């Protein structure tokens, strides 16, 4: 195994760990904000590490750049999604407290 | 067991489970969200079946467009409204109908002769004479252009039905635009247009084509409508109607011109067939995008600044 392959493998394993912890957090955390927090880790770091590992394994600059664009799009979408979902949940929680 | 087989088994197990969850869900919104997940997994399954064109269409239409339409429809039903459950007889009849349809499909698949070559080789043989080098596009627009012509007509009729049933959409979004959403949409929409153009352009040689490009473009319009980003075309009924019709009109004109020139319907001229195909695909993309956008947005309002028919 070359060193590039070893680094790529380590990045992919780390990505899987983030996805695993994000999924466990989604299932086990009690309320929406902490679940969103867990999901954002999988989306941002998990996907980022997976993209880095795959880009290294592809050995092609064009594919690496395409993967980077995929990650950036997912980052923007995931951040906006988390914000919107948290926003829709807030009025409901206020109503619950009353 | 290879990793690919493992993935296939997971997909094959997850798809019917998700379908069942969607059918049994009491909450309509939950059912819609499960259907979106089902669409995404189905797109993956199509990729595993080596059908990237169908996967693109499934992701854009099955997961994206129908998900938005279902969620929108579920949101319009007031929560306080009494849920009428169909009677037992009606539910049994529905179940029997679904079971009969499933049995028909199953028997059709099972009755395929083992080891038959299917239509693939026939398409490969016809491909050198077709106007596109990508087999799927060649079938859709050249070899079986007739089917696509009728499909775009069906889309048009479906939109007219929705407009007749639902009437005009609301004049303005109910809530003030959410700044984060509006910013994200403003960043995404230029990329959406770019991807749509890429899908259209590469469709002649690679997976892609008018349907995927049109749905992606129309999805951009839906995003703008949801985010409350101004959509300059939304009030111009004449423009919307022209966009709706241009695909079918050009397709019909190409077919009629072929008849007048003494060729078969939709038999393209030998010279310039590629360019004609691209023009038809571009017009189809516009029409599909407008139909998709208008399915969500409703009939264009006639008001200040509107140009009536």
Contacts between the chains, C-beta under 8 A, distances in Angstrom:
chain1	res1	chain2	res2	distance
A	73	B	188	7.8
A	73	B	191	7.4
A	76	B	184	5.9
A	76	B	187	6.4
A	76	B	188	7.4
A	77	B	184	7.2
A	77	B	188	7.9
A	80	B	180	5.6
A	80	B	181	6.2
A	80	B	184	4.1
A	83	B	180	5.0
A	84	B	178	6.7
A	84	B	180	7.0
A	84	B	181	6.0
A	87	B	178	7.2
